[in-house]
Amino acid sequence: MLAAIASAVYVVAKVVPFYVDHMDVKEAVEATFNLAGRNINDGILRGEIRSRTGRMGSHVETDSWGVDHVVPGLGLTDDMIVIERSRITDNVSIEVSYQREVELSLFNYVHVLQLRAFKEGIPPP
């Protein structure tokens, strides 16, 4: 029974930081959504999200020599940040979909979390 409780505490301790980071991603999407009414350049909006998430968490990047390095930030790309605007109304939707790998070394297992932050509506002017 103690082993099961200890294992559960271990898993929670490993996973919770990813969800805390995800709350910050949601906040970045919310802030960017509020800018979307004044700024119609989606590239700038994507840059704002990347800027706000650039120092949280870490991800693996492969350099030109094929060597993997752990670097800070979520490593969000344009493919992961989808911004859609209605041509009829002022409706804007911003979605950030990304993955985080949770390394559970105690169990020799890597779990992939699929995370999504989404905001839709008419942004303030």
C-alpha positions in Angstrom: 0.0 0.0 0.0 2.8 2.4 0.9 4.5 1.6 -2.4 1.4 2.5 -4.4 1.0 5.8 -2.5 4.7 6.6 -3.0 4.3 5.9 -6.7 1.2 8.1 -7.0 3.0 11.0 -5.2 6.0 10.5 -7.5 3.8 10.7 -10.7 1.9 13.7 -9.4 5.2 15.5 -8.5 6.5 14.9 -12.0 3.3 15.9 -13.9 2.1 19.0 -11.9 4.9 21.3 -13.2 3.7 20.7 -16.8 0.2 21.7 -15.9 1.5 24.8 -14.1 3.3 25.7 -17.3 0.1 25.0 -19.2 -1.7 27.6 -17.1 0.9 30.1 -18.2 0.3 29.1 -21.8 -3.4 29.7 -21.4 -2.6 33.1 -19.9 -0.4 33.9 -22.9 -3.2 32.9 -25.3 -5.6 35.1 -23.4 -3.3 38.1 -23.5 -2.6 37.6 -27.2 -6.4 37.2 -27.9 -6.9 40.6 -26.2 -4.3 42.1 -28.6 -5.9 40.5 -31.7 -8.6 43.3 -31.9 -5.9 46.0 -32.3 -3.4 44.0 -34.3 -4.3 42.2 -37.5 -0.8 40.8 -38.1 -1.0 37.1 -37.1 2.8 36.8 -37.3 3.2 39.4 -34.5 0.5 37.6 -32.4 2.4 34.3 -32.8 5.6 36.1 -31.8 3.9 37.4 -28.7 2.9 33.8 -27.7 6.4 32.5 -28.4 7.9 35.4 -26.4 5.6 34.8 -23.4 6.4 31.0 -23.4 10.0 31.3 -24.4 11.4 30.8 -20.8 9.0 28.3 -19.4 9.8 24.6 -19.5 12.3 23.0 -21.8 12.3 21.1 -25.0 14.8 19.1 -27.1 16.3 20.6 -30.3 18.6 18.9 -32.7 21.5 21.0 -33.9 23.1 20.9 -37.4 25.4 18.0 -36.3 22.4 15.8 -35.3 23.1 16.2 -31.6 20.1 16.6 -29.3 20.2 19.4 -26.7 17.7 20.4 -24.0 17.0 24.1 -24.4 14.7 26.4 -22.4 11.2 27.3 -23.7 8.4 25.2 -25.1 9.8 25.4 -28.7 6.4 26.4 -30.2 6.4 26.7 -34.0 3.9 28.4 -36.3 2.2 25.0 -36.9 1.4 24.8 -33.2 -0.1 28.3 -33.0 -3.3 28.5 -35.1 -5.0 31.9 -35.5 -8.2 32.1 -37.5 -10.2 35.2 -38.2 -13.8 35.3 -39.5 -14.2 37.2 -42.8 -17.7 38.1 -41.9 -17.6 39.0 -38.2 -14.8 40.2 -35.9 -14.5 36.7 -34.4 -11.0 35.4 -33.7 -9.8 32.0 -32.5 -6.4 31.3 -31.2 -5.3 27.7 -30.5 -1.9 26.5 -29.2 -1.5 22.7 -29.3 1.7 21.1 -28.1 3.2 18.1 -26.5 5.3 17.7 -23.4 7.2 14.5 -22.4 7.1 13.5 -18.8 10.1 11.3 -18.0 9.1 8.8 -15.3 12.6 7.4 -14.7 11.4 5.4 -11.7 9.3 3.3 -14.1 11.6 3.6 -17.1 8.7 5.2 -19.0 8.1 8.5 -20.9 4.6 9.7 -21.0 3.5 12.3 -23.7 1.0 14.9 -22.5 -1.1 16.4 -25.3 -1.9 20.0 -24.2 -4.2 22.6 -25.8 -4.9 26.2 -25.0 -7.8 27.8 -26.9 -9.6 31.1 -26.9 -12.4 32.2 -29.2 -14.7 35.2 -29.5 -14.6 38.9 -30.4 -11.5 40.5 -28.9 -11.7 43.9 -27.3 -10.9 46.8 -29.6 
